[in-house]
Amino acid sequence: MNQFKVVVEEIEESDVITFIRVKTSDTSIGLIKSKRPKWLSVGDEVLCKFQEASVGISKDCPGKVSIENTLPVKLKKVRKNDTLCELTLQSGLGDVISLITSRAYDTLELIEGCDANILLRGVDINLEPILNNQQEALETITSRIKDANE
């Protein structure tokens, strides 16, 4: 599981979806949720999590794509067998792990040290509160949920 500490920059709610923008250092990504988590507020530091299999890879891909989160990366490390590849990619988020097929790895002509892009769908990203002080965090979340329900 890929996991990063991020800060919530923006929460935009509509009748259909909620768009959440988070940032770590100078890298910003967007999330799409069916509704806003009641405990979440702008300015919160939270954990951003996504599965390795949710990280798509692109190399020399000109043009536009429908996936908003397209981040430049450098391929740091490859573990490959006959069917699967585990890629460690250096990004503005930190090190991101991606699982792709060995066939995709060969087709993309990836090698350690090459530049590429990761493609990360906003619906595949989850947020969790950071519980440094569990009692304080529980009280804050409980209060926010209570306020949202009133």
LUMTI-309954 format. One line per 5 residues: their letters; for each residue y, x, z of C-alpha. Coordinates in steps of 0.02 Angstrom, whole numbers, plus 50000, padded with zeros to 5 digits. Example, Ala and Ser with C-alpha at 12.3 -4.5 7.8 and 13.67 -1.06 7.14 Angstrom:
2
AS	49775 50615 50390  49947 50684 50357
END
This chain:
150
MNQFK	50000 50000 50000  50171 50068 49951  50294 50048 50093  50479 50094 50109  50621 50059 50230
VVVEE	50761 49969 50141  50921 49876 50184  50952 49699 50123  51108 49702 50014  51112 49526 49944
IEESD	51026 49359 49961  51059 49231 49824  50980 49061 49850  50959 48923 49721  50862 48761 49714
VITFI	50719 48850 49627  50707 49028 49694  50787 49155 49808  50838 49323 49738  50847 49466 49864
RVKTS	50920 49637 49824  50871 49784 49935  50923 49965 49932  50864 50133 49996  50976 50286 49970
DTSIG	51041 50260 49792  50898 50152 49726  50910 49964 49721  50772 49839 49679  50764 49650 49666
LIKSK	50638 49530 49740  50604 49351 49692  50540 49229 49823  50511 49042 49817  50620 49026 49972
RPKWL	50718 49140 50088  50623 49202 50241  50713 49118 50387  50718 49280 50486  50803 49380 50347
SVGDE	50991 49419 50339  51102 49533 50235  51116 49703 50319  50941 49697 50396  50834 49853 50384
VLCKF	50661 49795 50331  50498 49859 50259  50473 49836 50073  50288 49833 50026  50190 49819 49864
QEASV	50014 49855 49804  49971 50008 49701  49899 49898 49564  50069 49809 49549  50153 49968 49486
GISKD	50157 49972 49296  50193 50134 49203  50297 50157 49047  50328 50314 48945  50447 50330 48799
CPGKV	50470 50142 48798  50631 50100 48707  50704 49927 48711  50716 49792 48840  50582 49723 48956
SIENT	50577 49566 49063  50539 49663 49222  50703 49697 49312  50640 49839 49422  50622 49983 49301
LPVKL	50643 50149 49391  50634 50327 49324  50497 50434 49400  50415 50604 49385  50225 50614 49391
KKVRK	50183 50726 49539  49995 50711 49557  49847 50635 49466  49674 50591 49533  49565 50533 49389
NDTLC	49386 50479 49362  49299 50391 49218  49378 50222 49250  49529 50238 49365  49680 50348 49394
ELTLQ	49783 50362 49552  49957 50424 49511  50083 50490 49637  50256 50466 49565  50419 50536 49633
SGLGD	50556 50403 49628  50721 50355 49708  50621 50250 49830  50514 50399 49880  50336 50433 49825
VISLI	50257 50281 49741  50069 50266 49712  50006 50176 49556  49828 50132 49506  49798 50118 49320
TSRAY	49645 50131 49210  49595 50301 49142  49610 50225 48968  49793 50180 49001  49825 50354 49070
DTLEL	49755 50434 48912  49845 50311 48797  50012 50350 48880  49976 50537 48865  50031 50566 49044
IEGCD	50023 50739 49122  50080 50806 49290  50266 50842 49287  50308 50720 49147  50446 50591 49158
ANILL	50405 50407 49149  50462 50239 49219  50383 50121 49342  50392 49934 49311  50387 49829 49467
RGVDI	50393 49639 49463  50504 49562 49597  50372 49432 49641  50248 49570 49686  50361 49642 49823
NLEPI	50349 49584 50003  50470 49608 50148  50427 49626 50332  50540 49648 50482  50543 49818 50566
LNNQQ	50490 49800 50745  50565 49951 50835  50588 49857 50998  50462 49716 50986  50543 49605 51117
EALET	50717 49621 51042  50650 49593 50866  50552 49440 50920  50706 49366 51005  50815 49398 50851
ITSRI	50688 49322 50731  50659 49173 50845  50846 49143 50859  50871 49152 50670  50728 49032 50637
KDANE	50796 48911 50767  50971 48921 50690  50901 48893 50515  50807 48738 50572  50959 48657 50654
END
